[in-house]
Amino acid sequence: MEIRKIDDNLSVAPQIAVQDVAEIARLGFRTLVANRPDREEPGQPSMADIEAAAAEHGLKWVYLPVESGNITDADVDNFAPMIRDADKPVFAFCRSGTRCTVLWALSAARELDPREILTRAHRAGYDITGLIPRLQQQADQH
């Protein structure tokens, strides 16, 4: 399992396995967020199985699937209050961690300077410079 820390409240990761949930809980995460649609690709673990493991290990479960390469403003509108109100720290996953990072970045743009967002994403291993126009759009709208 590859964990990439965005900040003290959020870490992201590529697809996890059901057996990873115990380690996620042991590491102190309190909320587990899935941003990947169930059955997006053959062989990926069932979200129901991951949800059951989250409950077994005392993690709050949030299922907010988004389509790869097509994150809408509505997706950001759903993510922003969830991440703000979630029990922290939050562990979010998708296929590669990119969707989670993009959702965070676009929601964070409503409060943080875009340069800070780009820096945090880069430190976590994600190049989201292509999002600069959308980051500015989110900042301007909120």
C-alpha positions as CSV (number, residue, x, y, z in Angstrom):
1,M,0.0,0.0,0.0
2,E,1.4,3.3,-1.1
3,I,0.3,6.2,1.1
4,R,0.8,9.8,-0.1
5,K,0.3,12.5,2.5
6,I,-1.3,15.7,1.2
7,D,-1.4,17.4,4.6
8,D,-2.2,16.5,8.2
9,N,-5.8,15.9,7.4
10,L,-5.6,13.9,4.2
11,S,-3.6,11.2,2.6
12,V,-4.4,9.5,-0.7
13,A,-3.5,6.2,-2.3
14,P,-3.9,4.0,-5.3
15,Q,-6.4,1.2,-5.0
16,I,-6.3,-0.6,-1.7
17,A,-7.0,-4.2,-0.9
18,V,-9.5,-5.3,1.7
19,Q,-6.7,-6.5,4.0
20,D,-5.1,-3.0,3.9
21,V,-8.0,-1.6,5.9
22,A,-6.7,-2.9,9.2
23,E,-3.4,-1.2,8.6
24,I,-5.2,2.1,7.6
25,A,-7.0,2.0,11.0
26,R,-3.8,1.0,12.9
27,L,-2.1,4.1,11.4
28,G,-4.7,6.3,13.0
29,F,-6.9,7.2,10.1
30,R,-10.5,7.8,11.1
31,T,-12.4,8.1,7.7
32,L,-11.9,6.0,4.6
33,V,-13.1,7.5,1.3
34,A,-13.5,5.7,-1.9
35,N,-13.5,7.9,-5.0
36,R,-13.4,5.0,-7.4
37,P,-16.5,3.5,-8.9
38,D,-17.2,-0.1,-8.0
39,R,-16.4,-2.5,-10.9
40,E,-14.5,0.2,-12.8
41,E,-12.0,-2.5,-13.8
42,P,-12.0,-6.3,-13.6
43,G,-10.4,-7.7,-10.5
44,Q,-10.6,-4.6,-8.3
45,P,-11.9,-5.3,-4.8
46,S,-15.6,-4.8,-4.1
47,M,-16.5,-1.6,-2.4
48,A,-18.9,-3.5,-0.3
49,D,-16.1,-5.7,1.0
50,I,-13.9,-2.6,1.7
51,E,-16.9,-0.9,3.4
52,A,-17.4,-4.0,5.7
53,A,-13.7,-4.0,6.6
54,A,-13.9,-0.3,7.4
55,A,-16.8,-0.9,9.8
56,E,-15.0,-3.8,11.3
57,H,-12.0,-1.6,12.1
58,G,-14.0,1.4,13.3
59,L,-13.5,3.6,10.3
60,K,-16.1,6.0,9.0
61,W,-16.8,5.0,5.4
62,V,-17.6,7.5,2.6
63,Y,-18.3,6.3,-1.0
64,L,-18.0,9.2,-3.4
65,P,-17.2,7.6,-6.8
66,V,-16.2,9.9,-9.7
67,E,-15.4,9.1,-13.3
68,S,-11.7,9.2,-14.2
69,G,-10.8,12.2,-16.2
70,N,-14.3,13.7,-15.8
71,I,-14.5,15.4,-12.4
72,T,-17.4,17.8,-12.4
73,D,-18.1,20.8,-10.3
74,A,-20.9,18.8,-8.7
75,D,-18.3,16.2,-7.7
76,V,-16.3,18.9,-6.0
77,D,-19.4,20.3,-4.4
78,N,-20.0,16.9,-2.9
79,F,-16.3,16.4,-1.8
80,A,-15.8,19.8,-0.2
81,P,-18.2,19.5,2.7
82,M,-17.4,15.8,3.2
83,I,-13.7,16.5,3.6
84,R,-14.3,19.5,5.8
85,D,-16.7,17.7,8.1
86,A,-15.0,14.2,8.1
87,D,-13.4,12.7,11.2
88,K,-9.7,13.3,10.5
89,P,-7.3,12.2,9.4
90,V,-8.9,11.0,6.2
91,F,-7.5,8.3,3.9
92,A,-8.9,8.5,0.3
93,F,-8.2,6.1,-2.6
94,C,-9.0,5.6,-6.2
95,R,-7.2,3.8,-9.0
96,S,-4.0,5.9,-8.7
97,G,-4.7,8.5,-6.1
98,T,-5.0,11.2,-8.7
99,R,-8.8,11.6,-8.6
100,C,-8.6,12.0,-4.8
101,T,-5.9,14.6,-5.2
102,V,-7.8,16.5,-7.9
103,L,-11.0,16.5,-5.8
104,W,-9.1,17.8,-2.8
105,A,-7.3,20.4,-4.9
106,L,-10.4,21.8,-6.5
107,S,-12.2,21.9,-3.1
108,A,-9.2,23.4,-1.4
109,A,-9.0,26.2,-4.0
110,R,-12.0,27.7,-2.4
111,E,-9.8,28.6,0.6
112,L,-6.1,28.1,-0.2
113,D,-3.7,29.8,-2.6
114,P,-3.3,27.8,-5.8
115,R,0.4,27.8,-5.4
116,E,0.1,26.1,-2.0
117,I,-2.2,23.5,-3.5
118,L,0.2,22.7,-6.3
119,T,3.1,22.4,-3.8
120,R,1.2,20.0,-1.6
121,A,0.1,17.9,-4.5
122,H,3.7,17.9,-5.9
123,R,5.1,16.8,-2.6
124,A,2.7,13.9,-2.7
125,G,3.9,12.9,-6.2
126,Y,1.0,14.4,-8.2
127,D,1.6,17.0,-11.0
128,I,-1.7,18.9,-11.3
129,T,-0.4,22.0,-13.0
130,G,-3.0,21.4,-15.8
131,L,-5.7,22.2,-13.2
132,I,-4.5,25.8,-12.7
133,P,-7.5,27.3,-14.7
134,R,-10.0,25.2,-12.7
135,L,-8.3,26.0,-9.4
136,Q,-8.6,29.7,-10.2
137,Q,-12.2,29.2,-11.3
138,Q,-13.0,27.6,-8.0
139,A,-11.3,30.4,-6.1
140,D,-13.2,33.0,-8.0
141,Q,-16.6,31.4,-7.4
142,H,-16.2,31.0,-3.7
